[in-house]
């Protein structure tokens, strides 16, 4: 079991417990937000994706509508040409010329029919994209409503907890500076553990896991501790670190005494 050498061990233990309690309170306040920030971010990502999709749909619709207009203009010209060919055909006396004009007239009519089929196909595509556009716009509006709702909830939680958070931050800052001044190595160890461990619990009280035997375990990872270590923790004259999870261990009675005495 790793031990940490420092001066005025009892004072350092008390200060570390106080710092951990303050961080625990801060964590509890932040937990009131739940996963609202993550939900908002997720909805914003979905809104961004839908906006991009709607822009793509608008671009496709503009192109399709342009293609349809072009086909209509082409058919208008072809119909004018068809009328001219019909008039010319009636005046033709040469059989070879008649065959030539008749062939051109047939091809013109075939092109008009093809254009009409293409227009019909493109219009069906336009209707399909417009339906999709309408559905995605509805989803986007719903997501925006949810974002506004979640942001309002988060703002209300922030309003209720902001002052408490500021006060805790000030107390954490002052106590951190004091511990760092007293033992910078110990403070850095605490900070490294706090930043790397779940819930920021760099220091934990041991927990009783067997009332009959009086056995205790690490309050973070629940690794059973040797009886000798149990006794040494109760002496409060050394600082121990759990070999399994790296958390600083303290006697649970001392932890409760310090936590209860804190304002």
ZAFI-42827 format. One line per 5 residues: number of its first residue (from 1); their letters; for each residue x, y, z of C-alpha. Coordinates in pm, 1 decimal, decimal comma. Example, Ala and Ser with C-alpha at 12.3 -4.5 7.8 and 13.67 -1.06 7.14 Angstrom:
// ZAFI-42827
1	AS	1230,0 -450,0 780,0  1367,0 -106,0 714,0
// end
This chain:
// ZAFI-42827
1	XXXXX	0,0 0,0 0,0  142,2 335,6 -107,7  189,6 599,2 162,8  254,3 970,4 119,6  496,8 1154,4 343,6
6	XXXXX	393,3 1505,8 441,0  407,6 1743,1 736,0  118,2 1787,7 980,5  -57,6 1480,3 844,2  -380,5 1532,8 1036,0
11	XXXXX	-412,9 1889,6 911,6  -345,1 1781,8 554,1  -602,3 1502,2 579,7  -865,1 1740,3 710,9  -791,4 1992,1 433,9
16	XXXXX	-806,3 1723,2 164,5  -1136,6 1596,3 303,4  -1273,4 1951,0 303,4  -1161,8 1999,1 -56,2  -1316,7 1670,1 -162,1
21	XXXXX	-1644,6 1754,9 13,1  -1656,5 2086,7 -172,0  -1597,1 1909,1 -502,4  -1865,4 1655,1 -411,7  -2110,4 1939,6 -351,3
26	XXXXX	-2014,5 2098,2 -681,4  -2061,3 1765,3 -857,8  -2405,2 1724,9 -696,4  -2507,1 2070,5 -824,8  -2384,6 1993,0 -1172,9
31	XXXXX	-2567,7 1659,7 -1166,3  -2893,3 1853,5 -1136,5  -2838,2 1946,2 -1499,7  -2842,9 1575,5 -1577,7  -2772,9 1508,9 -1942,7
36	XXXXX	-2947,7 1827,7 -2057,8  -2627,1 1974,7 -2212,8  -2568,5 1649,8 -2403,8  -2933,0 1638,8 -2514,5  -2915,2 1996,4 -2640,7
41	XXXXX	-2592,2 1926,3 -2827,2  -2744,8 1613,2 -2983,4  -3055,8 1803,3 -3094,3  -2839,2 2083,9 -3234,5  -2640,4 1828,3 -3436,7
46	XXXXX	-2967,7 1687,5 -3572,5  -3091,8 2037,7 -3653,5  -2767,7 2112,7 -3840,7  -2799,1 1788,1 -4038,2  -3162,6 1866,1 -4125,4
51	XXXXX	-3073,0 2221,1 -4231,2  -2806,0 2081,3 -4461,1  -3051,4 1825,1 -4600,6  -3314,8 2094,8 -4659,7  -3060,0 2308,0 -4843,2
56	XXXXX	-2973,2 2010,3 -5063,4  -3342,1 1945,0 -5129,8  -3398,4 2310,4 -5221,5  -3105,2 2295,0 -5460,3  -3238,5 1975,6 -5622,7
61	XXXXX	-3587,5 2126,6 -5653,5  -3453,7 2441,5 -5818,9  -3263,7 2228,8 -6070,3  -3564,6 2007,2 -6143,2  -3793,9 2307,4 -6184,6
66	XXXXX	-3539,2 2465,9 -6417,3  -3523,7 2142,9 -6621,3  -3904,6 2132,5 -6642,0  -3918,4 2495,0 -6761,1  -3652,9 2419,9 -7021,7
71	XXXXX	-3855,5 2122,9 -7148,3  -4172,9 2335,9 -7164,8  -3988,7 2605,2 -7362,0  -3849,2 2336,6 -7591,4  -4197,4 2191,6 -7649,3
76	XXXXX	-4339,4 2536,5 -7720,3  -4074,1 2583,3 -7989,0  -4129,6 2230,8 -8120,8  -4506,6 2286,2 -8146,8  -4447,7 2607,7 -8339,1
81	XXXXX	-4212,8 2412,9 -8565,0  -4474,8 2135,9 -8595,8  -4734,0 2385,0 -8718,0  -4490,5 2526,6 -8974,5  -4403,5 2178,2 -9096,7
86	XXXXX	-4773,8 2090,9 -9131,2  -4830,7 2403,3 -9339,7  -4522,7 2332,8 -9550,1  -4630,1 1971,9 -9598,7  -4963,5 2081,0 -9744,0
91	XXXXX	-4788,0 2295,5 -10002,0  -4522,8 2042,1 -10107,7  -4561,7 1893,0 -10456,2  -4238,2 1691,5 -10470,1  -4269,6 1340,5 -10327,6
96	XXXXX	-3908,3 1335,2 -10203,2  -3953,3 1668,8 -10028,7  -4285,6 1547,9 -9888,3  -4116,4 1240,0 -9738,6  -3839,0 1453,8 -9589,7
101	XXXXX	-4080,8 1694,7 -9422,3  -4306,7 1415,0 -9302,5  -4007,3 1241,9 -9142,2  -3904,4 1565,1 -8969,0  -4262,3 1617,9 -8854,4
106	XXXXX	-4275,8 1267,3 -8706,0  -3945,5 1318,0 -8524,6  -4068,7 1653,6 -8391,3  -4384,7 1490,3 -8252,9  -4178,9 1207,5 -8100,1
111	XXXXX	-3953,2 1462,1 -7932,7  -4256,6 1647,9 -7796,7  -4394,6 1321,7 -7656,2  -4058,3 1235,4 -7502,3  -4037,0 1580,3 -7345,2
116	XXXXX	-4386,7 1535,8 -7201,8  -4284,0 1202,1 -7047,8  -3971,3 1364,0 -6905,2  -4178,5 1652,2 -6766,8  -4417,4 1404,3 -6603,3
121	XXXXX	-4126,6 1208,9 -6454,9  -3957,9 1525,2 -6326,9  -4283,7 1656,5 -6179,3  -4330,5 1328,8 -5990,9  -3977,7 1367,5 -5860,0
126	XXXXX	-4056,4 1727,3 -5757,5  -4367,0 1613,8 -5567,4  -4166,8 1345,0 -5389,5  -3893,3 1592,9 -5289,7  -4149,8 1849,8 -5177,2
131	XXXXX	-4316,1 1589,2 -4956,9  -3977,6 1498,2 -4810,1  -3897,7 1867,0 -4768,0  -4224,5 1921,3 -4581,4  -4161,0 1625,3 -4349,7
136	XXXXX	-3804,4 1733,8 -4274,9  -3919,1 2091,7 -4211,1  -4171,9 1957,5 -3958,1  -3898,7 1752,7 -3788,9  -3671,0 2056,9 -3782,6
141	XXXXX	-3941,5 2269,5 -3620,0  -4003,0 1998,2 -3360,0  -3630,8 1973,3 -3284,9  -3606,5 2351,0 -3251,3  -3899,4 2339,5 -3009,0
146	XXXXX	-3721,8 2069,7 -2806,1  -3396,3 2267,7 -2805,5  -3579,1 2575,1 -2675,0  -3751,8 2364,8 -2409,8  -3427,6 2198,8 -2294,4
151	XXXXX	-3239,8 2530,3 -2295,3  -3514,5 2685,6 -2080,5  -3486,6 2395,6 -1833,6  -3108,9 2432,3 -1824,5  -3133,2 2809,0 -1778,6
156	XXXXX	-3370,3 2762,1 -1484,7  -3134,9 2511,6 -1319,6  -2845,2 2749,5 -1379,4  -3044,9 3035,5 -1223,0  -3111,4 2827,9 -912,7
161	XXXXX	-2758,0 2692,0 -873,7  -2540,5 2971,4 -1012,1  -2482,9 3149,4 -682,4  -2406,9 2824,0 -501,3  -2161,5 2722,1 -773,3
166	XXXXX	-1983,9 3057,7 -754,9  -1952,2 3031,6 -376,9  -1820,0 2676,0 -402,0  -1570,0 2778,6 -668,8  -1437,9 3056,2 -447,2
171	XXXXX	-1401,0 2819,8 -150,6  -1236,6 2553,1 -367,2  -992,5 2808,1 -508,1  -893,6 2941,0 -164,0  -852,5 2594,4 -10,5
176	XXXXX	-662,1 2462,5 -313,5  -416,9 2751,5 -293,7  -363,1 2685,5 77,3  -302,1 2309,7 31,4  -72,2 2378,8 -261,8
181	XXXXX	126,0 2619,3 -46,8  153,6 2363,9 234,9  241,2 2062,7 15,1  246,0 2113,0 -362,6  326,5 1745,3 -430,6
186	XXXXX	24,7 1625,8 -234,3  -201,1 1881,0 -402,7  -85,3 1775,6 -750,9  -148,2 1410,3 -665,7  -500,0 1496,9 -549,5
191	XXXXX	-567,7 1699,0 -866,1  -438,9 1426,5 -1098,5  -663,6 1171,1 -930,9  -962,0 1406,5 -930,5  -932,8 1481,7 -1300,0
196	XXXXX	-885,6 1119,5 -1403,4  -1135,9 939,1 -1180,8  -1509,2 911,8 -1232,0  -1706,9 1169,3 -1038,2  -1384,4 1349,9 -943,9
201	XXXXX	-1346,0 1147,9 -623,5  -975,1 1169,8 -556,1  -1028,9 1099,8 -185,2  -1278,1 853,5 -37,0  -1359,0 721,3 309,4
206	XXXXX	-1321,6 349,1 355,9  -1651,7 162,9 371,4  -1753,2 -122,6 600,5  -1843,9 -431,0 398,3  -1867,4 -686,5 679,1
211	XXXXX	-2024,1 -570,3 1007,4  -1946,1 -894,2 1191,1  -1582,1 -906,2 1090,5  -1544,1 -529,3 1081,9  -1370,2 -549,0 744,9
216	XXXXX	-1346,1 -237,7 529,4  -1280,6 -166,7 163,3  -1183,3 127,3 -53,4  -1487,1 354,0 -86,3  -1413,3 401,9 -455,9
221	XXXXX	-1334,3 60,3 -602,9  -1440,9 -156,0 -302,8  -1114,2 -346,3 -289,2  -1087,5 -521,9 47,9  -819,9 -363,6 266,2
226	XXXXX	-578,5 -548,8 501,1  -659,7 -533,6 872,1  -325,2 -368,5 941,6  -416,6 -86,8 703,0  -754,4 -47,9 875,0
231	XXXXX	-576,6 11,0 1203,1  -323,6 252,1 1050,3  -598,0 455,5 884,0  -762,3 499,8 1223,6  -438,1 647,8 1360,9
236	XXXXX	-464,6 933,8 1109,6  -90,5 990,0 1102,7  -21,8 875,8 745,6  -178,0 931,4 406,7  -253,7 611,4 214,0
241	XXXXX	-341,2 554,3 -149,1  -547,4 258,3 -275,1  -323,3 25,5 -473,8  -610,4 -65,4 -706,5  -769,0 266,9 -805,5
246	XXXXX	-521,4 526,8 -678,6  -767,1 714,8 -457,4  -651,2 866,9 -130,0  -803,1 671,7 160,8  -923,1 815,1 490,9
251	XXXXX	-1095,0 676,8 798,4  -1472,5 704,3 743,7  -1528,0 848,4 1093,4  -1286,7 1134,0 1027,8  -1446,4 1197,8 688,5
256	XXXXX	-1794,1 1220,0 844,2  -1669,4 1444,6 1127,8  -1511,4 1690,2 885,5  -1804,1 1683,2 638,3  -2064,1 1744,6 910,9
261	XXX	-1865,0 2035,5 1057,1  -1838,9 2216,7 723,7  -2081,3 2504,2 653,0
// end
